Amino acid sequence: MHDSYGDGWNGNILSIGNENLTLNQGSHDEVNVCVDNTSECLDVICDGGQWQEEVSWSIYDAVSDELLLEGGAPFEGSIGVCSDTDPCLPLNYDYSNTGSNMTLVLPDAAIEFTEAIGDGYLGVFYSNSNGDLICSGSAYMNGEETAFPAMGDDSTTDEIDGLVTNQELLWIYTLDNGDQYYLTSFPHQGYTFNGIYYIEGFEYELVNCSDVFGCTDEEANNYNSEANVDDGSCAYDGNNCGCTDPNYLEYYTQGYFAICSNNSCETPAQNAGLSSSSFNQPLNTSINLTLGLEINNLFIPNGTQVAAFYDLNQDGIINTNPLVTSSGQVYYECVGLTNYETSFFAMAIWGDDPLTEEVDGVPIGAENLLFALLTPDQSVVLFDIIPDEFTYSPNGLYAINEINLSPEISGCTNLDYCNYNMYATIDDGSCSGSYGCMEEMYVDYDPSASCHNADLCDESWYDVFVDSEAQNEELNSTITEMEVMMSDANATISSMTDMVDELTLMNEEMSSDLSASQVQNEELNSTITEMEVMMSDANTTISSMTDMVAEMNIRISDLEYENDSLNNSLLASQDELAQSNSTVDSLMVTIDVMALDYENMSSVNDSLSNPISIDFLSGWNIIGYTLQNAQDAVATFDGIVDVLSVVKNNAGEVYWPEFGFNGIGDLIPGQGYQVLMDDYYEGFVFENLNGLRVELSPTIPQWAIDMDVYMHPNDIKTLVRVVNNLGQEVNPDDEFKGAILYYLFNDGSVEKLVK
């Protein structure tokens, strides 16, 4: 059991015989049940809840792991032994929803054949990869006009699981008594994706039990020499071929989903760095713009998601990591997300909440939004809306009927700036900020930098401290070595002084005999001169070593000062941590108080049970839904539809009468809604309609396609009135502490405050 949104099945129940199953919460669950499908026919029904487009399920045999049946909601079918007839061909008229189909319409004229041969099941069949006849759509014929879908092949899987474009339709009719007939429809038409086939009549002939179905054309790639009945499956070189890679634009623009490749994929789709992880559920900021879409110019697979993105922090990229506001709310740079529909559908694009410091939504006046598709195979395709003159405004309404898959991306194209966008094709002049090291614990810290570059943080103050300690130890070792050297030099000088004294004495003793020792005296004098030079050099060396010792002592003093500075910074950081912990404790107390106030408000709200009359003003109104049961929004507001323009819930979903679109579904007890009125209406009361529903067919009028962009007036912002959760006008001074109040201004903006 699977839910595409991840919040459970919202009341839908899957019944298999007497077993009832559901997905209470989350996106996936597996359950084992014991039923007998070997001798019994078991009814399979899935229905009974809301948001049925999110529901899917598959039933497997627990022993063989064979897929028995799959579907969504609503669904009616069966598994097991369900036929008491013995038809000529063992045909199964059950079919699966592949997400691709055409509609077969059978008016009274087309079903006249049932009067001649009787009631039974009529189906459209195709041959799968194993050559088995598989039903792509069926209905029971009992003389009444009807319509049913013919399912097409799912291009996201390798198997053939439906009809392909232009394939011949094989009609087989099985009577209640087991007799079978081939039917030929006219006018003649093959399968067309999203097409509607109005059948004017049928010709029929009795089935031969020895018939073998397949392609009977020898020129076809899949010619079957044993077949004697052509089932319309013949495939030829180039037939139904095209671009099969969803990462290329030709896949969406060729007008059909190809089942074979002809190497026509040429233009890669842009993704601007977006991936499947970028498609996150946006934060409900209570401020949104409604974008209505009806995309008919492209072939887009069912199951595709549509999203809007905005670079909230202006760093040049769309971040996928969650961000958190000061109040603890999680938000992303995905600001709008919904499922693609083949008809008109709507998407809320969430704006920035002015009550928070963070930019948590699209700012007013923003233009550079990105739009993208996420296909079932996780391919991301960027697109522009047409017309593209889009400027964000709260409560704005835009109707879009065409998109462009080759958009121009605006941004900073200079990689020297903080907000450089590597995917931008047009420089919008937004380049700003210089890179630098913004970590204060690093020597390379640059207080003038606008954005951080870790590569520029080369050396931390801690590393400097460690290095200085090592240098200090090395200096002390050097000083010790120098002291040893000085001691050795002093010993050498003392030794040389003794030698000079001895030589002087010898010179005096030999001076009496000058003639005999003249030559020896000159030699001694030369030796003395050399020793004096050595003594001078030694004195110079001692002086130099003394200077080095003085410099090292200065360096040691500087390192001791730097060490003291680092210790002071560490103490300051510890003080800041203590202050932060104190702030967190204060916030926890505030949260406890707000929780108590919420319980009090809930108690007050539960006490309000009397019917409440609401006077609608022309323009935007905020009201609360006061009934204790959910009921259809269309039926609820049916009495005022002539003056009603738009109804929006807190999730940005809309009931849009003029477009025949109900994205809200049911009104939910206790929730508030925004109502846009074309005129004043007095005395509206919510009436219990006992489950009455009104079905709509979504359309988009031509005036909406051609309309000018709606903008709120730029006059002076003034307060119109203050209302409570029930939409009643109140005086804020008279309300109790903790009451939730809504301040309505003349520009259509709303501020929600807690007294």
VOGU-3710 file (C-alpha; in Angstrom, 3 decimals, decimal comma):
1> mhdsygdgwn> 0,000/0,000/0,000  1,410/3,370/-1,017  0,488/7,051/-0,533  2,291/9,531/-2,808  1,923/12,436/-0,315  3,016/10,460/2,734  0,123/11,192/5,123  -1,767/7,887/4,873  -4,944/7,055/2,949  -7,222/9,656/4,572
11> gnilsignen> -10,063/7,194/5,202  -9,807/5,014/2,032  -10,275/1,258/2,665  -8,980/-1,651/0,529  -11,373/-4,623/0,847  -10,273/-8,103/-0,337  -13,209/-10,399/0,304  -13,905/-9,952/4,039  -10,483/-8,425/4,788  -10,342/-4,618/5,211
21> ltlnqgshde> -6,977/-2,862/4,990  -5,805/0,764/5,119  -2,655/2,902/5,424  -3,177/4,927/8,610  -0,072/7,110/8,219  3,165/7,394/6,267  3,798/6,568/2,601  4,174/2,753/2,527  3,111/-0,429/4,285  2,949/-4,176/3,565
31> vnvcvdntse> 0,344/-6,516/5,112  -0,087/-10,299/4,855  -3,688/-11,614/4,742  -5,009/-15,150/4,305  -7,756/-15,522/1,658  -8,765/-18,343/-0,687  -8,419/-17,258/-4,312  -8,012/-20,798/-5,641  -11,683/-21,719/-5,432  -13,486/-18,449/-4,668
41> cldvicdggq> -14,131/-15,208/-6,496  -13,068/-12,373/-4,195  -14,350/-8,841/-4,678  -11,646/-6,179/-4,491  -12,864/-2,643/-3,654  -10,883/0,493/-2,715  -12,936/3,569/-1,784  -14,374/5,649/1,038  -11,880/8,440/1,715  -10,365/11,700/0,479
51> wqeevswsiy> -7,323/12,512/-1,724  -7,876/9,346/-3,746  -5,393/10,400/-6,435  -2,602/9,760/-3,864  -3,656/6,107/-3,280  -2,105/3,042/-4,984  -1,791/-0,649/-4,074  -0,676/-4,036/-5,432  -1,803/-7,572/-4,469  0,765/-10,401/-4,789
61> davsdellle> 0,533/-14,172/-4,253  2,552/-14,804/-1,070  3,849/-18,164/-2,385  4,708/-17,445/-6,027  5,163/-13,646/-5,656  2,909/-13,269/-8,739  1,179/-9,924/-9,183  -2,555/-10,671/-8,969  -4,082/-7,181/-9,185  -3,137/-3,507/-8,714
71> ggapfegsig> -4,927/-0,181/-8,823  -5,795/2,997/-6,966  -9,004/4,606/-5,633  -11,859/4,387/-6,411  -11,599/0,787/-7,672  -13,869/-2,261/-8,142  -12,565/-5,607/-9,380  -11,974/-9,213/-8,365  -9,374/-11,959/-8,016  -9,688/-15,735/-7,941
81> vcsdtdpclp> -12,119/-18,031/-9,782  -14,775/-15,575/-10,915  -16,338/-17,032/-14,087  -19,037/-19,663/-14,344  -18,840/-19,702/-18,133  -16,526/-21,658/-20,392  -15,644/-19,233/-23,202  -13,949/-20,314/-26,354  -10,957/-18,112/-25,528  -9,821/-17,923/-21,856
91> lnydysntgs> -10,121/-14,119/-21,688  -9,833/-11,936/-18,583  -11,781/-8,687/-18,913  -10,064/-7,059/-15,916  -7,568/-4,297/-16,783  -4,990/-2,137/-14,989  -4,622/1,622/-14,972  -1,324/2,432/-16,717  -1,707/6,190/-16,417  -2,281/6,572/-20,185
101> nmtlvlpdaa> -5,625/6,104/-21,944  -8,178/7,147/-24,551  -11,950/7,262/-23,986  -14,324/4,954/-25,929  -17,866/6,353/-26,154  -20,743/3,981/-27,109  -24,089/5,764/-27,691  -27,388/3,976/-28,328  -26,662/3,433/-32,038  -23,389/1,678/-31,296
111> iefteaigdg> -24,887/-0,918/-28,959  -27,763/-2,106/-31,153  -25,885/-5,399/-31,709  -26,690/-6,436/-28,097  -30,366/-6,685/-29,007  -29,505/-9,332/-31,634  -26,977/-11,509/-29,751  -27,494/-10,710/-26,027  -25,773/-9,148/-23,032  -22,127/-9,718/-22,113
121> ylgvfysnsn> -18,668/-8,220/-21,635  -17,105/-6,057/-24,350  -13,362/-5,506/-24,240  -10,436/-4,050/-26,201  -7,373/-6,352/-26,267  -3,668/-6,279/-27,204  -0,862/-8,871/-27,246  1,869/-8,599/-24,591  5,540/-9,628/-24,975  4,574/-13,289/-24,462
131> gdlicsgsay> 1,847/-13,174/-27,111  -0,987/-13,351/-24,538  -4,205/-11,394/-25,114  -4,497/-8,718/-22,408  -7,527/-6,509/-21,837  -6,850/-2,739/-21,960  -10,451/-1,678/-21,212  -13,899/-3,260/-20,830  -17,535/-2,763/-19,840  -20,600/-4,942/-19,327
141> mngeetafpa> -23,166/-4,376/-22,115  -26,827/-4,571/-21,131  -28,464/-2,344/-23,724  -27,518/0,973/-22,112  -25,121/3,499/-23,645  -21,768/3,668/-21,896  -18,147/4,830/-22,065  -14,934/3,239/-20,793  -11,169/3,801/-21,148  -8,686/1,909/-23,347
151> mgddsttdei> -5,361/1,888/-21,476  -2,172/2,798/-23,311  1,355/1,501/-22,799  3,266/2,912/-19,818  6,403/4,375/-21,429  8,251/4,364/-18,081  8,443/0,533/-18,040  10,203/-1,845/-20,433  7,206/-4,195/-20,736  4,312/-3,694/-23,175
161> dglvtnqell> 1,375/-3,116/-20,799  -1,091/-1,299/-23,055  -1,928/-0,001/-26,524  0,528/2,194/-28,448  -0,168/5,162/-30,721  -2,120/4,261/-33,918  -2,432/0,588/-32,907  -5,526/-1,199/-34,243  -8,217/-1,937/-31,642  -9,077/-5,647/-31,204
171> wiytldngdq> -12,696/-5,885/-29,974  -13,918/-9,178/-28,430  -17,423/-9,652/-27,018  -18,197/-12,561/-24,642  -21,866/-13,379/-23,970  -23,148/-14,552/-20,598  -23,513/-18,060/-22,116  -19,824/-18,140/-23,126  -20,219/-17,442/-26,884  -17,648/-15,006/-28,261
181> yyltsfphqg> -17,674/-12,569/-31,190  -15,170/-10,405/-33,046  -16,431/-6,833/-33,383  -15,366/-4,284/-35,996  -16,028/-0,659/-35,047  -16,806/2,182/-37,458  -15,783/4,793/-38,235  -12,343/3,216/-38,142  -9,850/4,660/-35,563  -6,675/3,432/-33,853
191> ytfngiyyie> -5,417/4,215/-30,363  -4,723/7,899/-29,628  -3,287/9,140/-26,303  -5,919/11,263/-24,478  -8,206/10,866/-27,516  -12,002/10,438/-27,512  -13,467/7,842/-29,947  -17,199/8,175/-30,664  -18,338/4,832/-32,117  -21,296/4,866/-34,465
201> gfeyelvncs> -21,770/1,102/-34,789  -20,278/-2,425/-34,836  -20,166/-5,394/-37,202  -19,710/-8,814/-35,555  -18,768/-12,406/-36,395  -18,541/-15,561/-34,285  -15,103/-16,457/-32,896  -13,384/-19,596/-34,258  -11,872/-21,509/-31,308  -8,829/-22,469/-33,358
211> dvfgctdeea> -7,896/-18,828/-33,989  -4,331/-17,764/-33,235  -3,883/-14,047/-32,613  -0,837/-12,078/-33,751  0,662/-9,966/-36,552  -0,181/-11,498/-39,940  1,801/-9,018/-42,136  5,021/-10,622/-43,420  6,558/-7,164/-43,889  6,238/-6,338/-40,165
221> nnynseanvd> 9,062/-6,723/-37,672  6,939/-8,953/-35,424  5,301/-11,183/-38,091  3,802/-14,378/-36,579  3,634/-17,211/-39,104  1,224/-19,199/-36,891  -1,314/-16,353/-36,486  -4,519/-16,415/-38,540  -6,187/-13,381/-36,844  -4,431/-9,997/-36,957
231> dgscaydgnn> -4,608/-8,398/-33,490  -3,343/-4,967/-34,618  0,096/-5,417/-33,003  2,195/-5,192/-36,226  5,218/-2,948/-35,782  7,371/-1,590/-38,595  10,709/0,203/-38,793  10,070/3,742/-37,599  6,451/3,058/-36,571  5,783/4,361/-33,054
241> cgctdpnyle> 9,477/5,055/-32,715  10,966/8,302/-31,545  12,864/9,771/-28,605  12,524/7,407/-25,619  14,827/9,246/-23,153  12,922/11,599/-20,761  16,139/13,608/-20,264  15,706/15,077/-23,778  13,131/17,664/-24,931  12,083/15,622/-27,981
251> yytqgyfaic> 10,572/13,045/-25,591  7,881/15,587/-24,619  7,452/17,495/-27,907  7,128/14,704/-30,506  3,391/14,337/-29,819  3,354/10,757/-28,488  5,237/8,398/-26,187  7,539/6,293/-28,385  7,941/2,527/-27,745  11,197/2,276/-29,691
261> snnscetpaq> 14,113/4,619/-30,343  14,920/6,242/-33,701  17,875/8,239/-32,321  15,888/11,482/-32,477  16,879/12,592/-28,943  19,027/15,679/-29,645  18,276/18,478/-27,160  19,172/17,772/-23,498  16,662/19,049/-20,966  17,848/21,683/-18,484
271> naglssssfn> 17,647/21,010/-14,766  19,619/23,960/-13,257  21,171/21,565/-10,738  17,753/20,403/-9,462  17,171/16,747/-8,579  14,377/14,649/-7,104  15,595/15,669/-3,619  14,763/19,303/-4,520  11,014/18,558/-4,707  10,152/19,115/-1,037
281> qplntsinlt> 6,798/20,038/0,475  6,942/23,831/0,972  6,179/25,645/4,221  2,655/27,024/4,611  3,463/30,688/5,267  -0,235/31,741/5,170  0,614/33,945/2,141  0,286/32,497/-1,342  -0,401/33,099/-5,012  -2,573/30,681/-7,004
291> lgleinnlfi> -1,243/29,475/-10,353  -3,814/27,699/-12,519  -2,384/25,447/-15,250  -3,813/23,562/-18,203  -0,849/22,164/-20,205  -1,946/20,856/-23,596  1,085/21,547/-25,808  3,248/18,697/-24,429  3,039/14,971/-23,722  3,788/14,649/-19,998
301> pngtqvaafy> 3,686/11,239/-18,210  1,059/10,703/-15,546  2,515/10,754/-12,058  4,679/13,802/-12,877  5,088/16,465/-10,173  5,177/20,215/-10,841  7,164/22,550/-8,580  8,182/26,196/-8,251  11,556/27,260/-6,799  13,094/30,518/-5,596
311> dlnqdgiint> 16,627/31,324/-4,419  15,564/32,590/-0,975  19,068/33,347/0,345  20,309/34,705/-3,035  23,426/32,523/-3,070  23,027/31,535/-6,725  21,810/27,960/-6,103  18,581/26,209/-5,124  19,381/24,509/-1,813  17,861/21,104/-1,023
321> nplvtssgqv> 18,764/21,088/2,652  16,052/22,042/5,145  16,190/25,520/6,697  14,717/26,440/10,086  13,135/29,737/11,135  13,696/31,313/14,551  10,343/29,802/15,594  11,452/26,287/14,636  9,519/25,959/11,334  11,225/23,955/8,562
331> yyecvgltny> 11,187/25,417/5,059  12,860/24,830/1,689  13,630/26,795/-1,462  10,865/24,739/-3,084  7,960/27,217/-2,740  5,211/25,341/-4,632  4,489/21,638/-5,269  1,578/19,702/-6,776  0,796/16,735/-9,032  0,440/17,223/-12,780
341> etsffamaiw> -3,064/16,685/-14,158  -4,206/16,259/-17,743  -6,990/18,792/-17,108  -6,993/22,181/-15,418  -5,243/22,125/-12,030  -3,918/24,668/-9,538  -0,733/25,157/-7,501  -0,171/27,436/-4,511  3,110/29,399/-4,550  3,971/30,425/-1,002
351> gddplteevd> 5,181/33,963/-0,240  7,464/35,380/2,438  5,950/35,607/5,934  6,542/39,231/7,079  6,170/38,176/10,721  9,489/36,243/10,627  12,995/37,611/10,148  13,887/34,873/7,638  12,953/35,034/3,951  10,880/31,813/4,019
361> gvpigaenll> 8,864/32,379/0,829  8,779/34,372/-2,407  9,142/38,135/-1,761  6,550/40,515/-3,179  7,566/41,682/-6,670  9,929/38,743/-7,324  10,206/37,690/-10,982  12,985/35,090/-11,293  11,088/31,971/-10,227  12,146/28,578/-11,579
371> falltpdqsv> 9,575/25,958/-12,601  10,352/22,284/-13,120  8,794/18,862/-13,754  9,758/15,652/-11,923  8,775/12,623/-14,050  7,999/9,173/-12,563  11,508/7,992/-13,549  13,019/10,882/-11,474  14,024/12,999/-14,491  13,979/16,774/-13,824
381> vlfdiipdef> 12,991/19,138/-16,650  13,129/22,933/-16,260  10,418/25,063/-17,931  9,049/28,604/-18,340  5,381/29,490/-18,060  3,760/31,179/-21,080  3,029/34,066/-20,912  6,157/34,640/-18,841  5,397/38,185/-17,584  5,190/36,891/-14,019
391> tyspnglyai> 5,568/39,050/-10,922  4,792/37,610/-7,493  1,915/39,201/-5,604  0,038/37,758/-2,559  -3,442/36,477/-3,413  -2,637/36,895/-7,132  -4,354/34,652/-9,702  -2,536/33,479/-12,870  -3,959/31,206/-15,567  -1,356/29,333/-17,663
401> neinlspeis> -2,143/27,118/-20,664  1,308/26,559/-22,180  4,899/25,991/-21,009  8,333/26,270/-22,653  10,932/23,536/-22,029  13,861/25,703/-23,238  13,873/28,520/-20,657  16,379/31,301/-20,221  17,828/31,324/-16,667  18,608/34,715/-15,127
411> gctnldycny> 21,321/35,130/-12,508  24,917/36,121/-11,751  27,282/34,741/-14,405  30,540/35,978/-12,799  32,131/33,223/-10,704  34,097/35,788/-8,627  30,904/36,709/-6,685  29,126/34,934/-3,860  25,855/34,465/-5,757  27,444/33,044/-8,935
421> nmyatiddgs> 24,921/30,776/-10,720  26,660/28,188/-12,892  23,352/27,464/-14,685  22,459/31,074/-15,520  22,317/31,975/-19,236  21,471/35,671/-18,773  23,309/37,987/-16,354  20,644/39,942/-14,454  23,089/42,325/-12,771  22,590/40,712/-9,363
431> csgsygcmee> 26,255/39,786/-8,768  27,267/40,738/-5,218  29,522/39,745/-2,348  33,173/38,704/-2,193  34,539/35,383/-0,962  36,720/35,130/2,144  37,403/33,217/5,350  34,558/34,039/7,767  35,681/31,795/10,653  36,980/33,984/13,494
441> myvdydpsas> 39,073/31,142/14,919  41,356/31,347/11,866  44,320/33,683/11,356  42,952/34,256/7,805  39,611/35,647/9,093  38,330/38,401/6,751  35,660/40,612/8,412  34,901/42,316/5,070  33,924/39,029/3,297  30,289/38,500/2,269
451> chnadlcdes> 30,392/34,719/1,878  32,523/31,957/3,244  35,157/29,962/1,332  36,658/27,218/3,502  39,659/26,908/1,188  40,729/30,424/2,253  40,863/29,408/5,947  44,456/28,140/5,983  45,679/28,343/9,576  43,708/28,392/12,831
461> wydvfvdsea> 44,775/30,235/15,965  44,983/26,885/17,711  47,492/25,695/15,110  49,484/28,910/15,684  49,438/28,211/19,427  50,656/24,640/18,917  53,328/25,835/16,483  54,446/28,567/18,902  54,810/26,011/21,698  56,946/23,873/19,405
471> qneelnstit> 58,978/26,911/18,339  59,459/27,864/22,001  60,799/24,434/22,781  63,135/24,636/19,761  64,344/28,096/20,872  65,046/26,865/24,394  67,002/23,952/22,946  68,951/26,351/20,691  69,720/28,656/23,647  71,009/25,664/25,606
481> emevmmsdan> 73,217/24,672/22,679  74,470/28,257/22,351  75,289/28,402/26,054  77,368/25,246/25,632  79,036/26,818/22,606  79,763/30,024/24,597  81,252/27,948/27,418  83,449/26,119/24,899  84,465/29,454/23,291  85,390/30,915/26,693
491> atissmtdmv> 87,476/27,809/27,423  89,190/28,214/24,047  89,874/31,917/24,719  91,304/31,043/28,146  93,520/28,408/26,557  94,678/30,813/23,880  95,416/33,484/26,528  97,644/30,993/28,330  99,394/30,227/25,077  100,000/33,935/24,424
501> deltlmneem> 101,466/34,296/27,923  103,742/31,373/27,325  104,852/32,706/23,931  105,476/36,155/25,368  107,695/34,615/28,077  109,539/32,649/25,475  110,002/35,811/23,399  111,471/37,631/26,398  113,837/34,742/27,098  114,966/34,613/23,529
511> ssdlsasqvq> 115,307/38,393/23,038  118,786/38,280/24,615  120,094/36,357/21,736  118,538/38,360/18,822  120,987/37,305/16,226  120,540/33,637/16,864  116,766/33,658/17,299  115,707/36,430/14,877  114,104/34,046/12,472  112,353/32,161/15,309
521> neelnstite> 111,094/35,432/16,796  109,502/36,479/13,496  107,752/33,137/13,320  106,445/33,539/16,871  105,207/37,068/16,106  103,343/35,733/13,072  101,739/33,028/15,224  100,713/35,589/17,847  99,094/37,740/15,105  97,088/34,753/13,883
531> mevmmsdant> 95,946/33,960/17,418  94,884/37,565/17,951  92,742/37,316/14,761  91,180/34,103/16,119  90,413/35,856/19,429  88,754/38,734/17,529  86,612/36,279/15,514  85,623/34,459/18,704  84,574/37,749/20,338  82,487/38,623/17,227
541> tissmtdmva> 80,771/35,190/17,399  79,955/35,639/21,085  78,437/39,091/20,341  76,279/37,646/17,520  75,032/34,805/19,732  74,132/37,325/22,428  71,951/39,258/19,917  70,215/36,026/18,817  69,407/35,177/22,437  67,854/38,675/22,880
551> emnirisdle> 65,675/38,234/19,722  64,509/34,811/20,857  63,506/36,205/24,231  61,388/38,890/22,425  59,679/36,155/20,265  58,923/34,078/23,351  57,275/37,149/24,950  55,116/37,684/21,788  53,994/34,034/21,772  53,035/34,228/25,434
561> yendslnnsl> 50,861/37,308/24,589  49,179/35,476/21,666  48,479/32,518/23,963  46,799/34,851/26,484  44,619/36,341/23,646  43,493/32,872/22,568  42,548/31,973/26,133  40,485/35,195/26,398  38,636/34,345/23,096  37,866/30,852/24,451
571> lasqdelaqs> 36,379/32,334/27,647  34,227/34,760/25,557  32,911/31,831/23,450  31,980/29,939/26,616  30,034/33,012/27,841  28,144/33,209/24,510  27,280/29,483/24,783  25,912/30,038/28,287  23,775/32,968/27,012  22,447/30,798/24,143
581> nstvdslmvt> 21,461/28,035/26,595  19,640/30,633/28,673  17,771/31,862/25,572  16,733/28,267/24,717  15,394/27,769/28,270  13,372/30,999/27,929  11,932/29,852/24,579  10,879/26,496/26,093  8,967/28,372/28,812  7,281/30,525/26,113
591> idvmaldyen> 6,293/27,376/24,189  4,705/25,885/27,340  2,684/29,092/27,849  1,539/29,101/24,203  0,485/25,417/24,495  -1,641/26,270/27,575  -3,198/29,235/25,718  -3,953/26,935/22,783  -5,808/24,501/25,095  -7,819/27,420/26,482
601> mssvndslsn> -8,726/28,628/22,997  -9,720/25,080/21,976  -12,029/24,895/24,989  -13,646/28,225/24,057  -14,037/27,136/20,441  -15,678/23,825/21,466  -18,280/25,765/23,396  -19,454/27,602/20,290  -22,229/25,479/18,811  -24,976/27,887/17,781
611> pisidflsgw> -25,323/28,685/14,079  -23,397/31,805/13,135  -24,522/34,319/10,554  -21,762/35,741/8,388  -21,913/39,048/6,479  -19,547/38,942/3,510  -17,923/42,181/2,353  -17,048/42,764/-1,273  -13,426/41,620/-1,673  -11,448/39,290/0,601
621> niigytlqna> -13,011/37,842/3,770  -11,588/35,381/6,313  -14,136/32,997/7,886  -14,127/29,860/10,004  -16,067/26,721/9,065  -18,467/26,173/11,977  -20,147/22,816/11,228  -19,013/19,725/13,089  -18,899/17,565/9,938  -16,938/17,928/6,720
631> qdavatfdgi> -18,931/18,596/3,560  -18,440/19,427/-0,102  -17,257/23,020/-0,687  -19,198/23,357/-3,975  -22,499/22,299/-2,399  -21,892/24,484/0,704  -21,412/27,716/-1,267  -23,963/26,880/-4,015  -26,446/29,516/-2,790  -23,951/32,414/-3,193
641> vdvlsvvknn> -22,056/31,212/-6,303  -23,354/34,245/-8,284  -21,324/36,645/-6,103  -18,547/34,204/-5,075  -15,172/34,441/-6,872  -12,629/32,263/-5,017  -12,429/30,206/-1,788  -8,943/29,305/-0,450  -7,901/27,087/2,457  -4,777/27,444/4,576
651> agevywpefg> -2,901/25,026/2,261  -3,387/27,347/-0,728  -5,942/25,024/-2,379  -8,858/26,754/-4,071  -12,483/26,362/-5,049  -12,681/28,427/-8,263  -16,267/28,417/-9,537  -15,591/30,235/-12,796  -13,042/27,587/-13,794  -15,267/24,714/-12,580
661> fngigdlipg> -12,382/23,653/-10,312  -12,619/22,399/-6,733  -9,135/21,833/-5,353  -10,363/22,074/-1,714  -12,742/19,087/-1,792  -14,533/19,126/1,553  -14,636/21,964/4,100  -12,996/20,750/7,315  -14,451/21,512/10,799  -12,378/24,024/12,775
671> qgyqvlmddy> -10,409/25,327/9,758  -10,423/28,866/8,390  -10,905/29,963/4,776  -10,316/33,070/2,631  -13,345/34,088/0,534  -13,153/36,559/-2,361  -16,582/38,098/-3,022  -17,645/40,032/-6,105  -20,378/41,800/-4,075  -21,676/42,251/-0,512
681> yegfvfenln> -23,761/39,310/0,863  -25,588/39,441/4,214  -26,620/36,618/6,525  -24,755/33,591/5,124  -25,097/30,498/7,348  -23,372/27,115/6,971  -26,185/24,552/6,411  -25,776/20,805/7,030  -26,331/19,254/3,566  -26,169/15,603/4,777
691> glrvelspti> -23,468/14,517/2,363  -24,774/16,355/-0,747  -22,009/16,797/-3,375  -21,836/18,771/-6,622  -19,408/17,489/-9,300  -17,593/19,989/-11,514  -15,816/19,726/-14,856  -12,691/21,890/-14,737  -12,445/24,332/-17,637  -10,497/27,496/-18,349
701> pqwaidmdvy> -12,394/30,326/-20,064  -10,811/32,326/-22,835  -10,994/35,543/-20,824  -8,687/33,989/-18,199  -6,124/33,083/-20,842  -6,248/36,607/-22,275  -6,615/38,478/-18,967  -4,197/41,069/-17,751  -2,088/40,280/-14,726  -4,142/41,024/-11,617
711> mhpndiktlv> -2,400/43,352/-9,214  -3,475/44,676/-5,860  -3,635/48,468/-5,588  -0,553/50,230/-4,285  -2,483/52,712/-2,136  -1,760/53,488/1,515  -2,130/50,360/3,644  -4,988/50,843/6,135  -6,760/48,520/8,573  -10,288/47,515/7,495
721> rvvnnlgqev> -11,352/45,316/10,445  -10,265/42,657/12,950  -11,897/39,172/13,001  -11,564/35,995/15,076  -11,230/32,347/13,917  -14,941/32,257/13,092  -14,756/35,311/10,813  -16,640/37,532/13,302  -15,577/41,145/13,600  -14,246/41,871/17,104
731> npddefkgai> -12,653/44,636/19,171  -9,099/43,495/20,041  -9,281/45,268/23,409  -12,193/43,028/24,474  -10,544/39,711/23,593  -8,893/37,341/26,091  -5,135/36,764/26,301  -4,054/34,100/23,811  -6,834/34,807/21,301  -5,890/34,414/17,649
741> lyylfndgsv> -6,881/37,544/15,705  -6,731/38,402/12,004  -6,060/42,035/10,938  -7,551/42,685/7,453  -6,078/45,547/5,390  -7,422/47,322/2,313  -4,645/45,920/0,050  -5,864/42,354/0,627  -3,062/41,450/3,059  -3,760/39,709/6,377
751> eklvk> -1,741/39,690/9,603  -2,340/36,861/12,113  -1,469/37,812/15,713  -1,831/36,192/19,117  -2,967/38,632/21,799
//
